[in-house]
């Protein structure tokens, strides 16, 4: 016979269960209060029964001031009436809602635009007893959207300006789809090839029956990289050189949907390069015969380097005498020494870029007087301060006549170098303009598609409407990709602001946000507490958001996904990790996982731009750390990263 349990045992077990439940609730509340959004809960009468502290940041009220009041108490009258109608419909038909925009009055009287998402709370019988949700301040985003609407009115003028810039630079621009059909060509291309929009580019531009050999667009479609080729053709008895540069256009999943090709006439540059190469060959031979020495001086480190030829010209032993400005001046003829020193001092004054002079030296080894031709050029920073100098010393004693030819050749080379530099700067400016003006054509295309959808929707069949929806989706994807790339560039250069903070709290807040935004996902988070670090909190939050988001995404198909965060010591060094039990990956591919646009899994299965892990790597490396990944197909993946020892305080274990 089994004895009945003592009543105290029942009471102790019940109290233990209640205590654990209370602990879990307190932990969840703590995670919620770490998020940057306002978490709230209302009852059946829409009275607030819970408000996270973030309500103060959004509306200027404390949680205590909000409890017992309704959302409509914080809205302008017209907005309250509009939202009440929406909420009444929701109460009658309970279902999750997302992205509902509404106007609210801040305590200081200013208007704030909030984006509200939430889910209904049902009792065991399925009856609605309240709502739980999250509010995000999108006031600034709305301002940007309004500014964008205003910009649409100027889009035609901006496009004309872009076309004028491209035309002024003499560049041809063409966009082709994956079938090599021409989607767009600017006026310069029209003048070169005629209006061939809709035709295959290899027929219209290359007069080839199939895709041309060494086609940069074809190479871009194969590997997703930027490719540049040069082609030459004879026109009217004259060889014309063109530079073709192709780059990919991708959708939001990272799939290449089209190619951009810039066509540039580089005939003058090629002729200049050919002349420059001929001159360089001639210069190398002249230097061998003419006995030229070279030097460079780094003002930041104080390092002066002489070539062996300078030691020979001065008659010094490189093994015994280190290079220095004073040693050089001591070798200069006494009658020329002050002039040489003055030339050097004057050359340091802005905007002088260097100096050139002829003077005598007394060779140390045998006392012979030699004539030198000396030339120096300075490299300045953005405020005009010299940071580096380069120079040459030429023994012209036996080559006075040769000196005139070399001087003329140097002048010619300098002129050609400046021309090449200007051409390169124009190319950089053009590339910058094209990359930043991509949003202009995208905006135009989006506007036209929206207009078609609004004005002619009833005239379109289902297939056309589907096509139109796909175009709009791909435009949004391209805009997101551009934003991701700009963020990646910004994170690589933004100044770090180092503070000490709890990395575990950040991971907890990210986990809470994911669970709120995806309430249907049942994932377990195991987060080690008290992992303290020093670093840029905002940047490391972005890195962890990418790593945790990556684990969340690739463990979605697991019945019981588990995501872990913690820190361990490896050979005395702190190593932080984020792991999951998702689909994993082959270790042979681990070297590609952080490359921008490189995806190990098909974009049709898992969304994303292929930029997140690259962004995380950039941020970790900005903190002088290292990041790597280990995985196994079907068993999950673990991302490890370190931070510089000075940025990881000894306060955590």
HUBEL-V511963 format. One record per pair of residues at least 12 apart in sequence whose ideal C-beta (glycine too) atoms are under 8 Angstrom apart, sorted by the first residue. I is the first residue (numbers start at 1). GAP is how many residues later the second one is. Records with the same first field share a line. If there is no record, write none. Layout:
I->GAP / GAP
This chain:
28->484
30->478
31->477 / 478 / 480 / 481
32->20 / 480
33->19 / 20 / 21
34->471 / 472 / 474 / 475 / 478
35->17 / 19 / 99 / 474 / 477 / 478 / 481
36->18 / 473
37->17 / 97 / 98 / 99 / 476
38->13 / 14 / 16 / 17 / 19 / 20 / 96 / 97 / 98
39->12 / 13 / 15 / 93 / 94 / 95 / 477
40->12 / 15 / 26 / 92 / 93 / 94 / 95
41->80 / 89 / 90 / 91 / 92
42->28 / 29 / 88 / 89 / 90
43->86 / 87
44->84 / 85 / 86
45->25
46->24 / 25 / 26 / 41 / 85
47->20 / 21 / 22 / 23
48->18 / 19 / 20 / 21 / 22 / 23
49->18 / 81
50->13 / 17
51->12 / 15 / 16
55->80
57->80
58->46 / 48 / 54 / 56 / 77 / 79
59->15 / 45 / 46 / 47 / 48 / 53
60->46 / 47 / 48
61->13 / 46
71->12 / 16 / 31
72->12
74->30 / 31
75->27 / 28 / 29 / 30
76->27 / 29 / 35
79->23 / 24 / 25
83->19
86->14
90->30 / 41
91->37
94->26 / 28 / 34
95->25
96->21 / 22 / 23 / 24 / 423
97->19 / 20 / 21 / 22 / 36
98->19
99->16 / 17 / 18
100->15 / 16 / 17
101->12 / 13 / 14 / 15 / 37 / 41
102->12 / 14
111->28
112->25 / 27
113->24 / 25 / 26 / 28 / 29
114->21 / 22 / 23 / 24
115->20 / 21 / 23
116->17 / 18 / 19 / 20
117->16 / 17 / 19 / 399 / 400
118->13 / 14 / 15 / 16
119->12 / 13 / 14 / 400
134->382 / 383
148->295
151->292
152->291 / 295
155->285 / 288 / 289 / 292
156->288
158->279 / 282
159->281 / 282 / 285
162->271 / 275 / 278
163->23 / 24
165->265 / 268
166->20 / 22 / 264 / 267 / 268
167->19 / 20 / 21
169->257 / 261
170->18 / 94 / 95
171->15 / 17 / 91 / 92 / 93 / 259
172->13 / 14 / 16 / 17 / 20 / 90 / 91 / 92
173->12 / 13 / 15 / 16 / 87 / 88 / 89 / 90 / 261
174->12 / 15 / 27 / 31 / 86 / 87 / 89
175->74 / 83 / 84 / 85 / 86
176->25 / 41 / 82 / 83 / 85
177->80 / 81
178->43 / 78 / 79 / 80
179->21
180->20 / 21 / 22 / 31 / 37 / 38
181->17 / 18 / 19 / 20
182->14 / 15 / 16 / 17 / 18 / 19 / 22
183->14 / 75
184->13 / 257
185->12
188->75
189->16 / 74
192->13 / 71
193->12
201->16 / 60
202->13
205->58
214->15 / 17
215->14 / 31
216->12 / 13 / 28 / 29 / 30 / 45
217->29 / 42 / 44
219->27
220->26 / 27 / 28 / 36 / 39
221->27 / 35 / 38
224->24 / 26 / 32 / 373
225->23
226->19 / 20 / 21 / 22
227->18 / 19
228->15 / 16 / 17 / 18
229->14 / 15
230->12 / 13 / 14 / 36 / 40
231->13
239->28
240->25 / 27
241->24 / 25 / 26 / 28 / 29
242->21 / 22 / 23 / 24
243->19 / 20 / 21 / 23
244->17 / 18 / 19 / 20
245->16 / 17 / 19
246->13 / 14 / 15
247->12 / 13
248->12
249->229
250->227 / 228 / 231 / 347 / 359
251->222 / 223 / 226 / 227 / 230
252->221 / 222 / 224 / 225 / 226 / 228 / 229 / 355 / 357
253->224 / 350 / 351 / 354 / 355 / 356
254->227 / 343 / 345 / 349 / 354 / 355 / 356
255->348
257->217
260->174
262->168 / 172
264->163
269->151 / 154
272->144 / 147 / 148
273->147
275->141
276->137 / 140 / 141 / 144
279->130 / 133 / 134 / 137
282->127
283->126 / 130
286->116 / 120 / 123
289->110 / 113
290->104 / 105 / 106 / 109 / 112 / 116
291->18 / 21 / 22 / 103 / 104
292->17 / 100 / 101 / 102 / 103
293->13 / 14 / 15 / 16 / 17 / 18 / 19 / 20 / 99 / 100 / 101 / 102
294->12 / 13 / 15 / 16 / 96 / 97 / 98 / 99
295->12 / 15 / 28 / 95 / 96 / 97 / 98
296->92 / 93 / 94 / 95
297->28 / 91 / 92 / 94
298->89 / 90
299->87 / 88 / 89 / 90
300->87
304->19 / 20 / 21
305->18
306->12 / 17
309->84
310->13 / 83
313->48 / 50 / 57 / 59 / 80 / 82
314->14 / 17 / 47 / 49 / 50
315->16 / 48 / 49 / 50 / 51 / 53
316->15 / 48 / 49
325->19
329->12
331->30 / 31 / 32 / 33
332->27 / 28 / 29 / 30
333->26 / 27 / 28 / 29 / 36
335->25
336->23 / 24
339->18 / 20
340->17 / 19 / 34
343->12 / 14
344->32
347->29 / 31
348->30 / 38
350->30 / 34
351->33
352->26
353->24 / 25 / 27
354->21 / 22 / 23 / 24 / 35 / 37
355->20 / 21
356->17 / 18 / 19 / 20
357->16 / 17
358->13 / 14 / 15 / 16 / 38
359->12 / 13 / 15
360->12
370->25 / 27
371->24 / 25 / 26 / 29
372->21 / 22 / 23 / 24
373->20 / 21 / 23 / 30 / 34
374->17 / 18 / 19 / 20
375->16 / 17 / 19 / 35
376->13 / 14 / 15
377->12 / 13 / 14
394->12
438->40 / 44
439->40 / 43
442->33 / 36 / 37
445->26 / 30
446->26 / 29
449->19 / 22 / 23 / 26
450->22
452->16
453->12 / 15 / 19
480->129
481->128 / 130
484->125 / 127 / 128 / 131
485->126
487->128
488->108 / 123 / 126 / 127 / 130
491->48 / 51 / 124 / 127 / 128 / 131
492->126 / 130
494->45
496->39 / 40 / 43 / 126 / 127
497->39 / 40 / 41
498->36 / 37 / 38 / 149
499->35 / 36 / 37 / 38
500->32 / 33 / 34 / 149 / 151
501->31 / 32 / 33 / 34 / 36
502->28 / 29 / 30
503->28 / 29 / 30 / 37 / 41 / 64 / 73
504->23 / 24 / 25 / 26 / 27 / 61
506->31 / 34 / 35 / 38
507->18 / 20 / 37 / 41 / 58 / 71
508->17 / 19
510->31 / 34 / 35 / 38 / 39
511->14 / 16 / 37 / 52
514->34 / 35 / 38
518->34
521->31 / 35 / 40
522->38 / 39
523->29 / 32 / 38 / 39 / 40
524->36 / 37 / 38 / 39
525->37 / 38 / 39 / 40
526->36 / 37 / 38 / 39 / 40
527->37 / 38 / 39
528->37 / 38 / 39
530->122 / 123
531->34 / 35 / 36 / 45 / 121
532->117 / 119 / 120
533->43 / 110 / 114 / 115 / 116 / 119
534->112 / 113 / 114 / 115
535->88 / 108 / 112
536->83 / 86 / 87
539->80 / 83 / 84
540->79 / 83
542->73 / 74 / 77
543->72 / 73 / 76 / 77 / 98
544->34 / 72
546->66 / 67 / 69 / 70
547->31 / 66 / 69 / 92 / 94
548->15 / 17 / 30
549->63
550->28 / 62 / 63 / 89
551->12 / 27 / 28 / 29 / 31 / 86 / 88
552->28
553->29 / 53 / 54 / 55
554->26 / 28 / 29 / 30 / 47 / 52 / 83
555->25 / 26 / 27 / 28 / 81
556->26
557->25 / 26
558->23 / 24
561->19 / 20 / 21
562->18 / 19
563->15 / 16 / 17
564->13 / 14 / 15 / 16
565->12 / 13 / 14
567->85 / 86
573->69 / 72
574->68 / 69 / 71 / 74 / 78
575->65 / 66 / 67
576->64 / 65 / 66 / 67
577->61 / 62 / 63 / 64
578->60 / 61
579->57 / 58 / 59 / 60
580->56 / 57 / 58
581->54 / 55
582->54 / 55
583->18 / 50 / 51 / 53
584->47 / 48 / 49 / 50 / 51 / 52 / 53
585->15 / 16 / 44 / 46 / 47 / 48 / 52
586->14 / 45 / 47
587->43 / 44 / 45
590->38 / 39 / 40 / 41
593->20 / 36
594->19 / 20 / 22 / 23 / 33 / 35
595->19
596->14 / 15 / 18
597->12 / 13 / 14
598->12
616->23 / 25
620->21 / 22 / 23
623->20 / 21 / 24
624->19 / 20 / 23
625->16 / 17 / 18 / 19 / 22
626->15 / 16
627->12 / 13 / 14 / 15
628->12 / 13
